[in-house]
Amino acid sequence: MARWPRGEAEIEGLIARGELQKVTGAAADGRPQVARSAVTLQSAAALIESDPDSAFILSYDAARQALTALLAHQGLRPTTKGGHLAVEQAVLAQFGTGFRQFGALRRRRNELEYPQWAGAEADADEGRDSVSSAREIPQASEKLIERLGLF
């Protein structure tokens, strides 16, 4: 399968800056990560009422896992230098705004993980919304992954 053409220059830049790196072999099969993201999302849904912060964070993790799976299937992975932001940048460059909710989830997850003020916690409604938003990402990733070749 051919390399995904959209966003090639941005991906090359992320690689050149050390924010993404190339991988081969079993690491270049994203399908197990997509499956794992669905399990993580189920865990998030189970925590909405009892622990909405964790539900939100797990929802985000499920979305990140699914998007990282797309990159893995292309033989790419984020480095510690690029981190979660590199995932967002690579996915937006290649696939457009279809995954734009990931950025909002990422920023809010950072607020929950590293609070700067009291009262920054999520509530059950926000937990439900995060599960709903995140659910779209693994579903879309599962449909897209088979169309991706190595970068």
Residue pairs with C-beta under 8 A, 6 or more apart in sequence:
1 147
1 148
1 149
1 150
2 149
3 74
3 149
3 150
3 151
4 74
4 94
4 147
4 148
4 149
4 151
6 93
6 94
6 95
6 96
7 90
7 92
7 93
7 94
7 95
10 89
10 90
10 93
10 94
11 20
11 76
11 90
11 93
11 94
11 151
14 20
14 82
14 86
14 89
14 90
15 21
15 22
15 76
17 81
17 82
18 79
18 81
18 82
19 78
19 79
19 81
19 82
19 83
19 85
19 86
19 89
20 71
20 76
20 77
20 78
20 79
20 82
20 86
20 90
21 76
21 77
21 79
22 75
22 76
22 151
23 72
23 75
23 76
23 77
24 75
27 72
27 77
28 72
28 73
28 74
28 75
28 150
29 72
29 73
30 68
30 69
30 70
30 71
30 72
30 73
30 74
30 141
30 145
30 148
31 69
31 73
31 145
32 69
33 65
33 66
33 68
33 69
33 72
34 65
34 66
34 69
34 138
34 141
34 142
34 145
36 65
37 61
37 62
37 63
37 65
37 66
37 69
37 137
37 138
37 141
38 62
38 138
40 58
40 61
40 62
40 65
41 58
41 59
41 62
41 131
41 134
41 135
41 138
43 58
44 54
44 55
44 56
44 57
44 58
44 59
44 61
44 62
44 127
44 130
44 131
44 134
45 55
45 131
47 54
47 55
47 58
47 127
48 55
48 124
48 127
48 128
48 131
49 124
49 127
52 121
52 122
52 123
52 124
52 126
52 127
53 112
53 121
53 122
53 127
55 122
55 127
55 130
55 131
56 105
56 108
56 109
56 112
56 122
56 126
56 127
56 130
57 109
57 112
57 113
59 105
59 127
59 130
59 131
59 133
59 134
60 105
60 106
60 108
60 109
60 130
60 134
62 134
62 137
62 138
63 101
63 102
63 105
63 133
63 134
63 137
63 138
64 84
64 87
64 102
64 106
65 138
66 137
66 138
66 140
66 141
66 142
67 87
67 88
67 91
67 99
67 102
67 137
67 141
68 77
68 78
68 87
69 141
69 145
70 91
70 95
70 141
70 144
70 145
70 148
71 77
71 78
71 87
71 90
71 91
73 145
73 148
74 148
74 149
74 150
74 151
75 150
75 151
76 90
76 151
78 84
78 86
78 87
78 90
79 86
82 89
84 106
85 106
87 102
88 102
88 103
88 106
91 99
91 102
92 99
92 100
92 103
95 144
98 140
99 137
99 140
101 133
101 134
101 136
101 137
102 137
104 133
105 130
105 133
105 134
108 122
108 126
108 130
111 120
112 120
112 121
112 122
115 121
122 130
